[in-house]
């Protein structure tokens, strides 16, 4: 239970420059179009890197990788004798015990990849979805109060002083959530907590965010001296839905020319903003490689296919791809 409340990801900068350049002789990839702006990354699973075609696409288009789930607490820390809190689902522990476990976890994981990982999402999604509340009422919060957040950053910085440390969250462009995220970030900055950046998850749709809300969010967060990174970008062709359901009778999941055009325009709009704020945007990472397989398939609507990325199910560039790279460099 506890392990589900605080997630740890990593952002791994690809360092094999020669290999990446060798893959780019035939044509430029996303990383090449944006070489004067910021790295372009992608989230991958172990399954993805077993597929030769997908590996080729990754090397050609991207220069930053995020393991999709492999670095979260549950997979990397499955049992106490294999680094797991086996009694976490039982009785609650004291604040001192829980913070010690947190420090042990962070120290072990961060030290293992010290010098190889350039940035960590240290605390993920700590703000409550309820706009009348501040932090999620997780067991971390119930036992430690707000202290677990600052301590997580302190432990990570102690383990690797050179790593860039992120707070990461979703719906940060919505004004009410933006203000609560800003409140948390300001408290951390004012207290001298070693936080360097904020991650905007960017699970967006054709309808949101507005250009104005996105710009306001970037300006608000960067005003604290923090770098801003787009950590989990995809643009769903469907309006946002909170509750899970099944596909309704007569409802289709066709990727129509109309939807394709709207997605093309939305990608063009948000990347224009990213480029305009390249001085504070430190990277953009897509969440999954192509429409062939995305986390939005069947979510939240069971039986519904989504098409949220720049590459289609055959790994070919979509119209939205060209809207992202068609600018004066």
C-alpha positions, 0 to 999 in steps of 0.5 A: 500500500505504502509503495503505491503512494510515492513513485520514483521514475528516472530520466536517462540521457542517451550518451552514445552520440556516435550511435545516434548520429549513425542512425540519422544519416538518411533524415533528421529526427525529432532530436535533430530538429530540436537540437537548439532547443531541448532534448526530445525523449520517450518513455519505453518499456522492456517490451519496446526495446525487444522490438527491432523496428521500435529500437531503430525508431527510438535511436533515430528520433529521440535523445532521452529515455524514460523507463515507463514503469521499471523504476517505480517503487513496486517493480524495483522494490518487490519484497523485503528480502529483495528490497521490499516493505513486506509488512507495509500492508499490515500495521502502520509504522512510526514516522521515524521508521517510515522516513528511515525506510524512505532514506534507505530506498532512495539511497540504494536506488540513486547510489546504484545509478549515480553518474549514469542518471542525470535526473530523478522524479523524486516525488510524484503526484502529491497534490490531491485531486480534490480542489478543496484539499492540498496534499493527498491523504496518503499513508505517507502524509498520515504518518509523516505529514508534509515532511516526507516530501522535503526529506525525499528531496534531501535524501536524493540530493545526499545520494547524488548531489549532481542529479537534477531533482523533480517534482512531477504532477498532472493537470498542472495547467488547470488554474486550481491545480496549478495554484496548489502545485505552486504552493507546494513548490514555493514552500520547498524552495523557500525552505531551501529544499534541494528541488531543481525542476518541475515536471508537467505530465502533459496527458492532454487532449484536443480540448486542453490545455488552452495556450493561455493556461499552458503559458501561465503554468510555465511562467508561474513555475519558472518564476521560482527559479525552477526548470520546467520539463514536459515529462509525459506528453501525449494528446488524446483524440478524446475529451478527458474522462475521469471514470472508467466505462465500456464502449457505448453502442454505436460509439466508434474509435475511428481516427477520422480526418477531422480528428487528425487535423485537430490533433495536428493543430494541437501539437503545433500549438503546444510545441510553439509554446515550448519553443518560445520558452526554450530558456526554461523548458529543459526537455520534452518526453513523449509517453510511449513510442507510437499509436501501436501501443499506448497506455491510453488504449482501453483507458478509461474506456474499455474497448477503445483505441486511442491515437495520441502520438506522432507515429502511427501503428506502423511506426510511420510519421503522422501529419502531427509529426510534421506540424511539430518539426515544420518551423524555422530553426 
